[in-house]
Amino acid sequence: VTKPLLETSRRGYLAAISASSYSYVSLLKHFLPIMNPGMYSAS
């Protein structure tokens, strides 16, 4: 992070949220085998 939050560009924001969302989905895929049926994840 090089700038304050309010100086974030649209491009920077979209890159960050994309990486964050992809990481979250990847994490859920790894935990799926140990999750109980019917469980859900809150983001």
Buried (B, 14 or more C-beta within 10 A) or exposed (E): EEEEEEEEEEEEEEEEEEEEEEEEEEEEEEEEEEEEEEEEEEE
